Amino acid sequence: MAPRAHPVPDTTPDAAPTRPRQPARRRLLVPLLVVLLLAQMAVAMVTAAVRQTPTIDEPVYVATAASYLHEHRVRLNPEHPPLGKLVIAAGVALARPHVDPSSTGTQEEAGRHLLYESGNDPGRLMLWARLPVIALTLLFGLVVFAFTRDLAGPFPAVAALALYTLSPDVVAHGSLATLDVPAAGFVLTSVWLLWRSRHGRARRCLPLAGAALGAALATKMSTLPAVPVLVALAGLSVCARRPRDVRRALLGAAVVTVTAVAVVWAAYLVVDPRLRWAPGTTHVPVVHGRRGLLLRLLPFPGAYRDGMRIQFGLENRSWTGFLFGHVYTGARWYYLPVALVVKTPLGMLVLWAAGAAALLLVRRLRPAAPYVLVPAAVLLVSAMTGARDLGTRYAVFLPMFLAVAAGCVLAVRRRWAPVAVGVLVAFVAVSSLRTFPFYLPYSNEAFGGPAKTHLRLHDSNVDWGQDLGRLADRLHGRYRGEQVWLVYKGSGVPAYYGIDASDPRRVPVAKVHGLLAVSDSAVALARGRLAVLLRSSRPVDEVGHSITLYRR
């Protein structure tokens, strides 16, 4: 009996091997999740951008961006370098606002004049100014994903991206035409490129890391404390491949440093190729001692050094803080950690701590710990020593760096890890989505949610002037025809939105009757006549968790 013939697989080069469908689906799953996460973040940020009136800082940055486009010189807002405002200028240029060249005055007056007194639509102009920052915030989400994928793989990277896109602080400030998120994102990008340079890509990644560091320095001076850390990490990355080659390590650190300095100069040259700079109406304080020596040694343009002098002057001022019902003068070193505990989703806090532990304890992740944890720690300590207890936006880099760390929890080889991470991410998602679209006043469930944040924090944590338009809608819809008194903390012009209101602090208390609308930051710091008015009134309504309406 002849033996049965067995089929021989076709091994010719032209044969098309049949691939199982499941791996292909898994390969498509990760990109799909990335797109979905970024899409929901984009919807959240654009919705917030459309519905919010200008916050306190935004008109200054928008007016400065417009002056860059029309005057081609650094004049307004010298206390911050120009790159972040050049990003905003991309949107301002597309909006094509009317700019009054005869406008003079302070930068705050310039912002108000551009938005409300020059024939422009402030809502349209602010949306266009915010869109480039929104786009940049989404791109930084891809950096979070790529960084975590390099450390722990694709699914940990998806978890990290989920935490980033669901962070109320990142969504809140990523939807504004401000500088906090761009500066923090550039630092993260630089650190990620330094990590990649550790694995045979130094020639390409080190200059790019220097460019990203320079972009951070050219956006906000608060990123300066990260410079020695990132320069040291550049040398560490080279030493990881060539442990005894000190010369190459120094060369790598020099490449990052020189490139960063060049980017700062380039940002000023883009605004004004002639580098014209005169303080004008801006007071530049004299700085002595070690700070003065540091300023003289910095290899940056004169406008940058004068901007640092202005920042030192701001740090020397006495600011009023508010924490858990207590009003104080000066700063508290523990303010930012406490505020972060209030304003970070509970599941995110747990995953941050677990991720930091994983980076320190898991052997294959330990080399990444200096890259992820040390820059964030140095920037946090620097922010904690500042004089202005005005919001967690000064530490918005933490949700970025610690999202990377949290994703690494899935690298822990324990059966419980995927389930625990999934449950905590879902908890974060519910908490974050429940606050939509009121991301600025977010606080987690342990502290009563967004409606209770004003009892514990103030300023950009709660009330940054973003709800003036919503207040106008509420007054026109529910309280039409009533006598309205207003104490508003913000940059918007109430009359533009149809709010006919008087300041109750300028008349005798006995004459104040009717509806009293007060920004919650003003409530927190109320003294004198306003405090008397509030004690003799009863709250009847609230707008956006940032403005309280009283009946008197």
LINLINDA-V699894 format. One record per helix or strand. SS is the DSSP state (a for helix, b for strand). FROM is the first residue (numbers start at 1). TO is the last residue. If there is no record, write none. Layout:
ss=SS from=FROM to=TO
ss=SS from=FROM to=TO
//
This chain:
ss=a from=21 to=51
ss=a from=58 to=71
ss=a from=83 to=95
ss=a from=107 to=116
ss=a from=122 to=152
ss=a from=154 to=166
ss=a from=168 to=174
ss=a from=180 to=197
ss=a from=202 to=217
ss=a from=221 to=223
ss=a from=226 to=241
ss=a from=246 to=271
ss=a from=289 to=297
ss=a from=302 to=316
ss=b from=320 to=323
ss=b from=326 to=329
ss=a from=335 to=343
ss=a from=346 to=361
ss=a from=363 to=384
ss=a from=392 to=395
ss=a from=398 to=411
ss=a from=415 to=434
ss=a from=445 to=447
ss=a from=450 to=455
ss=a from=459 to=461
ss=a from=468 to=478
ss=b from=484 to=487
ss=a from=494 to=497
ss=b from=502 to=502
ss=a from=504 to=506
ss=a from=509 to=511
ss=b from=515 to=519
ss=a from=520 to=524
ss=a from=528 to=535
ss=b from=538 to=543
ss=b from=547 to=551
//
